[in-house]
Structures are given as C-alpha cells and as structure tokens.
C-alpha cells in the first residue's frame, strides 16, 4: 500500500523537488482522464477505474501510486483505491472543486515558460512575448482558445468560491452602492447584493468579459434592477460612482498600471470613499507555497507580481489612500480596507 512519506533527508528532498514537474503532470493527467469523477464513495480496483476512464490498467496504477504519495487518492490494503479529501477536489461536481485551476496551472504554455524562469529573473521581464511574439492574453485568445477557456473556467471557479468569503467578511451596512472593479463575471457584486437587498452594484471589466456576466446581473435576472454592467478598462478610467469600490486580485500588473488604476479609483470616488483591495500575499504563511508559485508564474506570463503586506500598503498609500485595516478573508486572501481622505 502506498502512503504519504515522512519528511525525507535533504538529499532525497531535493531530488523530490527536482522532480516536481512529475507531480504537476500527474495531477493534470488525473484531471483530464476524469479519475476523480469516476471514483465514487466506495474503493475501486484499478481495472474498474481504467475501464471507466478508458485507460490501460498498468499505467493507471503507476499514476495513482505516484499521486497517493501526495495524499491524492489512497491505496487500500487490498490494492483498491479510494478518495482522500484532496483527491475529491479534482471532481467536477465537488462544491470546492479545484479541477479547473489544476488544469490552468499545468496548461501547455506553462511547460514552455517554466524552463525560462532564469531568463525572467535575470531580466525582470516576462518570457511569453519572446516565446509567442505577443502579449500573454492576446496569445491565449488568438492562438490558444482552449487554454483561454480553461483560464476562464478556473477564474470562475476561484471567484465563486472566494466571493462568498468576501461577502461574509465585509460589513457594508449603510452603504447604498458598491462597484466591483475588474470583477469578471460579477460573483463578488452578486454576493454583496444578496447580502444587502437595498444596495445597488456595478460591475466594471473589459467588454469581452462583462458580456459573459452572471445571468442574474443581466436583463431579466433577479438582480438586474439593482445591477449595472459597465464595459471598460479600469487602467484607463473608472466611470462609476459608488460608496465602496472592491478591487480583487487585479493589482498584479506592472507598477505603473497598478498606480494608474488606484489613481483612477481615488479620482472617481472622491473624499470619504471606501476602497477594499483583496489580494493573495507572498508573506502570508498558510499559503506561502501557493502564493510564491503564483508570483513566479506572474513574472513569466505578464511580468507582474504578488505583493507582500508592506508592498501593498506602500502602493495604496502612494496612491493617496489611508489603510484602515488589514484582515484575512480566508486561508489565502487578505482584505485591505482603505478610505480616500477628506
């Protein structure tokens, strides 16, 4: 039976880390094959699993054995395999599913980009433009539409899951309006409108993004009479007036773009406006491995970066905001509660 190993001595630990791509590839293979979806609550033989996912039993056993070392699936004494709390997150129907995010983090472009990390560190520039001859998101939408679709599903999953936590954290009592800037399909603003039945909300994002906003926010939706969909680029202008602005996971571009966005918000809101910035941090101990990995990926694909608490506060105060409070949203997000000074 394969079990998760105890901490190995340093030479073996470094060997394991050097083979880290094998773990990522194994997760991707399991997600693409649908192994977690085929495995129910009862342990299954490898042969039955192989038949269910249309794979060969022997290599599937090798895949499951490798993943079980990381507590992704568990081998039973009789040789069958069962779910673990981790492997269930690869199921499409799990309410906390990370299947789309697993696929996004292991898309084909990542295997082209990661070997050039030394180049990105040396120059401080992204490597995608040299690899593909165009900016990252332009490349995705023009040359890799299937990968763009994976990205959109991953972001939707992440937004759905974190929006509930954001709405639970924020006390917007007494506020008449909220604007979700760069808010994607509008999960955060929808959650806040659910929490505050008299509040009005605006969703501002790029035209191609907001045209796929949640049906609830669109004409005919149950929140449509309190929602406004605004196509635009927050780095150019913020044509929305609100009591509270929420900016979640978009202050990861270059410093100039970040500063420009924050200036736009300060100008649009005016004195006394509340601005809530929600981000992953690279000095947040519970999620350090995840956040620092995402930080390196941002360097590779768009030349961006995750923030430390200090660097985020520095950017916020540099834009003229007063940081009133910093609180965890969940195990991997923090909220910076700010105001525009009067």
N, C-alpha and C positions, 0 to 999 in steps of 0.2 A: 504494500500500500504506500502511495506517495503522500508525504506530509510536508507541510511548510517547514523548512530547515531552521535551526537555531542560527544565531549570528556566527558567521564563519570567521576564521582568522584573516588578517589583512590581505595576504597574497590571493586567497580564494575570493575574498570580497571584491578585489579589483578585477579579477577575471570575470566575475559575475557582472560587474558594472560594464565592462568592455563588451559583453555580450547582451547589453540591454536592448539592442535592436531586436533580438530574438523574442523577447517578451512582448514588445510592441507588435511585432509581426504576428505572434501567436494570438494576441487579443484581436487583432484585425481579422485574422483567418476565422476565429470562432464567431465573430460578429457577422462576417459575410456569409459563413456557412449556416448561420442560424442555430448553432448548437444549443445555446441557452433557451431559445424558444421551443426547441424540440424536446428538451428535458423538462419533465414535469415535477411534481412533488415526490414521486417515487423514483428511487435509483434505477438506472437503466444500464443494460450491458452495452459495451462499445459496439457490438454488432447491430443491436437495435437502433442505437443512435446513428450509426453510419448509414443504415438503411433510410432513416428518417431525413437525413440531410444530404443523401445521395453522395456519400464519400466512401473511400476504402477503409475498412476497419483498422488495419495495422497502422497506417499513418495517422488516423484519427486518435488512436490510443496514444501515440507519441505526442501529439498535440495536447491532449488532455493531461498527460503525465507532466508535461512542461508547465502548463498553466496551474496545475494543482500545487506546484512548488511555491506559487504565489497566492495560494488560497483562492484561486479562481477555479471552481469545481473541486470536488473532494473524491478521492478514490476510496471505496469501501473495502473491507477485508475480503469480500468475495469477488473483487475485481470490477464491480459495477461503479458507476459514477453518479454523484448526487450534487445538488446545488449547494453553494455557500451563499452567505449574504452578499459577497462580492460578485459572484457569477450571476446572481439574479438581476443585477444592474445591467447586464448585457441583453436582457429580454426586452423586446419591443414594447410589451404591454405593462412593464413594471412602472408604477407611478413615479419612481425616481430614476427611470432608465437613463443610462449613460451610453447607450449603444451608438447614437449619432455622434456624440462627442468623441468616443473611441475611434470611430471611423474618420472623423475630421482630423484628429491628431496624427493619423497614420496614412493620410492621403498620399498619392503618388508624388506630388511636388515636394513633400517633406523629405522623402528619400533622396531627392536631388539636392535639396538645400542643406540638410544637416552636415554632410561632409565638408561644406564650405564655411563652417562656423568660424574656423580660424581666420579666414579672409574677412568675415564680418567684424570680428573682434579687432583685427589689425586696422581696418579702415573706418569702422563705425558706421558703415553703410549696409543697407540690405543687399542680398545677393540675388534676389529674384529678378530684378531688372536686367542684370547681366545674363542670367540663365535663360530668360524667355523674351527679353527685348521689350518689355513693357511693365508698367506698374502691376502690383500683385492682383488687385481686384479687377483690373482691366483684363489681365491674363485669365483669371478664373472665369469671368463672364463671357469672354470671347473665344477662348481656346479650351477651357476645361469646364463646360457647363454641368457635367455630372458632379464634379468636385464642388462647384458653386452651389449645387443643390444640397450636397452633404453639409456644406457650411451653413446654409440657411436652416436646415433641419436641426443642426447642432445648436445654433444660436436660439432657435425657437424653443428647444428643449431647455436650454440653460435659462432663458428668460421666463418661461413658465414656472420653473422651479424656484427661482430667486424672487420673482415678483411677489409671491405670497409672503416671503420673509420680509421684503421691503415694506409691503403694506402693513404687516403686523407691527413692524418697528416704528414707523413714522406716525407721530401724532400731529395731524393736520386740522385738529379741531379749530373752528373759527376761520379757516381759510376757505375762500369762495372758489378759487381756481388753482389748478396745477398744470404745469406743462412738462411733458416728458421729452427731453431733447435727445435726438439720435436714438429714439426709443424703439426702433424696429417695428414690429407688428403691433406694439401697444399693450403688452402684457402688464407692465407696471401701472400705466394710467388706468387700465381697466380694473385692476385690483384695487386701486385707490378709489375709483368711482363706486365700486361695490361697497367699500368700507364707509364711504361718506355719500349718502344718497342725494344730498343737496349740492354737491360740488360739481363744477364743470371742469373738463380737462381737454388739453390739446396734445396732439402727437405730432412732432416735427421730425422728419427724416427725409432722406433722398426720395425723389419721385418714384423710382423703381421699387423702393422699399415700402412706402406707405400705400402704394396701390394694392399691396397684399396685406393690408392691416386686418386685424381681427374683425370678422363679420359683425361682432357685437358693437363695434365702433362705427361701422359704415351705415349708410342709409338703410333703414329697415331693421337695424339691430336694436337690441333692448337698451343700449347705452347711447344710441345715436343722437338723441335730443340733448344730451349733455356733453357730447364729444365733438371736437373739431379736428379734422385731419389737415395738416399743413405740409405740403411738399416743399423741401428746401434743404440747403446745406448750412448747418449750424456754424461752420467755419467762415461762412460768408456773411450771414446775418441771422438774427433771431427775431422774426416778425410776429412775435407772440407776446402778449402782456399777461402775466399771471402773478398770483400771490407767492407761489412756490414753484421753483424750477428743479427738476430732478435730472441729473446727468449721471448715467450709469454705464460704466465700462467703455467709455469712448475717449478718455483723456490719456490715450496710449500712443498718440501720434508723436511727431517731432515737436520740440518745444515751441516753435513758432506757431504751429496750428493750435496747440493747446492754449497758449496765451491769447491768441486771437479769439477762440471760442469763448473763453472766460470773459474777455472784454466785451464781447457781443452780449453776453448774458447780463453783465452789470449794466450796460447801456440800456438794454431792453427793459429790465426790471425796475431800475432806479432805486433810490434810497429806501431802506427798510425791507426790501425784498429778501425772501429766504431762498437759499440755494443749497440743495443737498446733493453732494457728489458721492457716488458709490463706486468703489474700486477694489480689486484684488491688490494686496500689498506683498512685496517681496521680503518684508521683515515681520510677517505675521506667522509666528512659529507653527501653529497647527497645519498650515497649508504651504509651508515653505518649499517642499519639493515640487509641488504642482505649480505654484506661482513663479518660482525661479525658472522652471522649464518653459512656462508660457512667456516669460520675459525674454528668454533666448530665442524662442520662435518668433516673437515680435521683431527682434533685431534682424532675423533672417528674412522675414517676408515684407515688412513695411518700414523697417528702420526705427520702429517705435520701442517703447519700454514700459514695464510695470514700475510702479512707484514704491518708495519707502514712505513711511509716515511723514518723515521730515521733508522729503522732496515734494510730496503732495501739498503739505501745509505751505511750503515755500512758494509753490506755484499759485496756490489760492490767495495767499496774502499779497503776492506780487501783482495779482490782478485787481487788488483793491478790496478783496473780501475779508471779513472778520470770521475766523473759525471759532465757533461757539462750543462745539462738542465733537468728539470722535468716538464712535461706538461700533462694536461688531454687529453685523447683520445676521451672519451665520458663521460657519467654520472657515469660510474662505472670502468673505466680503466685509468691508468696513464702510461706514457712512460718515462723511464729514459734513456736519451741519453748520452752514455759514449764513451770514447776512451781509447785505450791501449796507455800508454805514450811512447814517443820515447826515 
